[in-house]
Amino acid sequence: MLLSLHRVYFGSANANVKALRTGPSSEFHWPGNIVTASSYLSGKIRKQAILNQSSGNSVMTWSDNRSGSGDIYAQNIKFNGEPGVCTISLKFGIEGFWNSPSQVSDTVTCYLKSSSSPYNTVDVAKTVLNSTAEGNVSFANAASGTYYLVVTHRNSIETWSGTALAIVKGSNTYDFTTSASQAYGNNLVLKGGRYCAYSGDVNQDDS
């Protein structure tokens, strides 16, 4: 069995990190033969750093070789070629922490809940929102499906996504800050040009 990670480079603009798995007779083991492990635009080129195999999954890491401040990235891919986790690129404003043009960095807890009553919790994870109110949250246990995304914060009202979301293994995005309707029941307040979760729920009783 061979597990390969390589970079595909398209001039100065785009680059993808690709992965493939073959068997002892050189047969492809993943649907579509080659899996896109990462893609990025605007010259933020990522390249292979390390490939590791553990617990039936492949953990791939690579570095960002653009000029200036770079980062190190990682992604799980299962042996069937599917991403190992559901990752959501989240943007979430907090009323009492948002002072345009920045927000105080703090931790939020995120839940994926069933789209039908009684809306059971399927998975839970935490992320730290940065000064632009953005954070990446990874759900290791949830399968691809339709869920409500629920965000809680130590000083804010619990906030649900406006509708149930189609969440897939791999990358997803959700931005609560663009409109009141991004939250169920329009449960957001406009502050400094950004829709934010209501602050003040110190005892977490949703009032």
N, C-alpha and C positions, 0 to 999 in steps of 0.2 A: 504494500500500500504506500502511495506517495501522496503527501499533502504539500501543495506548493503555494507560495504567496509571492506575487510579483507586482510591479508597478507598470501601468500603461500611461505613457506621457504623450500629450497632444500639444506640441509647441510650447508657447509661453503662457497659455491661458489655463488649461485644464489638466488634471491628472487623476487617474483612478487607481485604487489598490484592488487587485483581483486575486481570487483564490480558486484553486481547483483540487479535486481529490480523485486519484485513479487507483485501480486495483492492481494485483500482481500481473494481470494480463493486459495492462494499460487501458482497461475499460474505465469510462467515466462513472463515478459513483454519485454525482450530484446532478439534480435536474438542471437542464440548461448548460451543463458542462462547466461553465465558469461563473462564479459568484462575484458580484461587485461588493467588495468589503468596505470600500470607502470611495467617495467622490467629492471633489471640492472645486470651486471656481475661483477666479480672480487671483491666480498665481499662488494660491496657498497649497503648495505641492507636498504631498505626503509620500514617504517611501518606507519600504520594509525595514524593520529593525530586528525583530525576533519572532520566531514561530515556535509555539509550544503546544503539546498535546497533553490533555489531562481529563480524566473522568468522562471520556466519551465525547468531549467537546474540544474544539481548537480555540486557543486563545492567541489572537494575533495582535501584535503591537508594532507600531511604526512611528517614525519621527516626522516632524514638520520641518522642512529644510528651507523655508522662505527666509529672507533677510529679516533682521529684527528679532523680536521675541517669538520663539517657536514653542511648540507644545509636543507632548507625547500622547499618542492615542492608543486605544485598545478596543477590540471587539471580539465577542464570543461568536463562533459559528459551530453549530452542531455537525455531527458527521453526516447528516442528510443534506447539508448545504444550507440549512435555514439559520438565520440569526438566532442566538441563544436567548436573548432578552428583548422585552419591549422597552424601548427608550423614548421618552418624550422630552423634546426641547420645550421647556415651559417658560412663559412670561407671565408674571403675576405681581400686580401692584398691591402695596399695603398702605392704606390711607395715612396712618400715623408715621410711617417710615419714608414716605415719598416726599421729597423736597426738590422739585424740578431744578436741575436736570438729572438728579441722582436719587437713589434709594439706599437706605441703610441696609447693609448685607445681613441676612438672618436666615434661620432654618425654617422650612415648612415641611409638613408631612402630607403626602399625597396618597390617595386611595383610588384604586380601580374598583368600581361597584357595578354589580349586575344591572342591566338596563331595564329589568322588570322587577316588580314588587316581590319580595320585601327588600330589594336592592342590597343583597348581601355583599360584603367585602370580598373581593377575589384576590387582591394583592395590595400591599402597602409598602411604601418606600419614602425616604427622606432626601431632600436636596437643600443646598445652600444657595439662595438667590444672591446674585452679585449686585453691584451698584446700578446696573441697568435693569434690575428685576428679573434677570434670566438665570435659569439653572437647568441642568439635565438630570432627569430622574429615571432610574432603571428599575423595571419590574421583572424579577427573575422567575416568578412562578406563573404569571398569567399567560394563557394562550392567546393567539390572535382572536379578536372578537369585538363585540360592541359593548362599551362600558361608559358609565358616567365617570368623569374625572373629578374628584373631590379634593380640595386643598384646605388644610387647617393650619393655623398659625397661633402662637401663644397669646396674641393680643388682638385677634381678629375673628370676625364671624365666619363660621364654616361656609365655604363657597363651592357650589357644584357647577360643572360645565353647563352651558345653555341647553345642550341636547346630548343624547348618548353619542359617543364617538366611535368610529371604526378604528380600532387600535391593532396594529400588526407587529409581528416580531421584526425588530429592526428599528428604524428611525420614524418618529412621529413628531408633530409639532402642535402646540396649542397656546394661543395668546389671549389672556383674559383682559388685556388692557385696551383693546381697540373699540369696544362697544359694550354698553350695558347688557345687551342681549347675549354676550359671551358667557354670562352667568345665568343659571336657572332663576327665573323670577325677576330678572334684571337686578339682581342683588349686588350691585356695584355702585360706587359713588365716584363722580367725576371730580378730580382734583389736579390742578395744574396741567390740564390737557391730557390726563391719563385716567382711565377707569381703574379703580382700586377696590380691594375688599374693605369693608367697613372695619375700622379699628375700635377698640374699647372693650372687647369681650374677654376680660382678664380671667374670669372664672369659667369660661368656656361653656356657658349655658345657652348660647345662640341668641342672646338678647342684648 
